[in-house]
């Protein structure tokens, strides 16, 4: 679910019209960045914790305390596993997702990211 929220926010940001045409203004872009930054960071941490969890397939991850990490990460990992096969019996899908989240974070939220540039371009000077 969280991945869907991030994807929807990205699509909304990418398809936004210029601020003068009724699209995102500087404050809205700042609010979007303030929401996305901790969300992407939290997801990255969850997927990093998920990497060693793949080493123990015999554990039932649908039970607490494992379900706290398993439930929000499994939907995207299930899709990624269909695309990327195991390498020598090791599930590398969490590593791929961490890489994609890092890329997404840098492209959108980094110092030269799209949202950062949008905020700087539409900053209201006092």
C-alpha positions in Angstrom: 0.0 0.0 0.0 2.8 2.4 0.9 4.4 1.8 -2.5 1.2 2.7 -4.2 1.1 6.0 -2.3 4.6 6.8 -3.3 3.9 5.9 -7.0 0.7 8.1 -7.0 2.6 11.0 -5.5 5.4 10.6 -8.1 2.8 10.6 -10.9 1.0 13.6 -9.5 4.3 15.5 -9.2 5.6 14.5 -12.7 2.3 15.4 -14.4 1.8 18.6 -12.6 1.4 21.8 -14.6 3.4 24.9 -14.0 2.5 26.8 -10.8 0.9 29.6 -12.8 -1.4 27.1 -14.5 -2.9 25.8 -11.3 -0.4 22.9 -10.7 1.9 22.5 -7.7 3.1 25.6 -6.1 6.1 25.9 -3.8 4.2 25.1 -0.6 2.5 22.1 -2.1 5.8 20.8 -3.4 7.3 21.3 0.0 4.5 19.5 1.7 4.8 16.6 -0.8 8.5 16.4 -0.2 7.9 16.5 3.6 5.6 13.5 3.3 7.6 11.5 0.8 11.0 11.9 2.4 10.2 10.0 5.7 8.0 7.5 3.8 10.8 6.5 1.3 13.3 6.4 4.2 11.0 4.1 6.2 10.4 1.8 3.3 14.1 1.6 2.6 14.8 0.6 6.2 12.0 -2.1 6.0 13.5 -3.6 2.9 17.0 -3.5 4.3 15.7 -5.5 7.3 13.9 -7.8 4.9 17.2 -8.8 3.2 18.4 -11.1 6.1 14.8 -12.3 6.6 15.0 -14.0 3.1 17.9 -16.1 4.5 15.4 -18.0 6.8 12.6 -19.3 4.6 11.4 -21.8 7.3 10.2 -19.0 9.6 6.5 -18.1 9.3 6.7 -14.4 8.6 2.9 -13.8 8.8 3.1 -14.1 12.6 4.3 -11.3 14.9 6.8 -9.8 15.3 7.9 -10.6 11.7 4.5 -9.6 10.2 5.3 -5.9 11.0 8.1 -6.0 8.4 6.6 -8.7 6.1 3.2 -7.2 5.5 4.1 -3.9 4.0 7.0 -5.2 2.0 5.7 -8.4 0.5 3.4 -7.0 -2.2 6.2 -5.3 -4.1 8.6 -8.2 -3.4 6.2 -10.7 -4.9 6.1 -8.7 -8.1 9.8 -8.3 -8.1 10.4 -12.0 -7.6 8.4 -12.8 -10.7 10.7 -10.5 -12.7 14.1 -11.4 -11.1 14.9 -15.0 -10.5 16.9 -16.3 -7.5 20.7 -16.1 -8.0 22.3 -19.3 -6.8 19.3 -19.9 -4.6 19.4 -16.5 -3.0 16.5 -14.1 -3.3 17.9 -10.8 -4.5 14.6 -9.0 -4.9 14.9 -7.0 -1.6 18.3 -5.7 -2.8 16.9 -4.6 -6.1 14.0 -2.8 -4.4 16.4 -1.0 -2.0 18.4 0.1 -5.1 15.2 1.3 -6.8 14.1 3.2 -3.7 17.5 4.9 -3.4 17.3 5.9 -7.0 13.8 7.2 -6.6 14.7 9.1 -3.5 17.7 10.8 -5.2 15.8 11.6 -8.4 12.8 13.1 -6.5 14.1 14.3 -3.1 17.8 14.7 -3.4 19.6 18.0 -3.4 19.2 18.2 -7.2 16.0 16.2 -7.2 12.9 17.1 -9.2 10.9 18.2 -6.1 13.9 20.1 -4.7 14.3 22.0 -8.0 10.5 22.6 -8.2 10.6 24.1 -4.7 13.5 26.3 -5.5 12.0 27.5 -8.8 8.7 28.3 -7.2 10.0 29.7 -4.0 8.2 32.9 -2.9 10.7 35.6 -1.9 9.7 37.8 1.1 
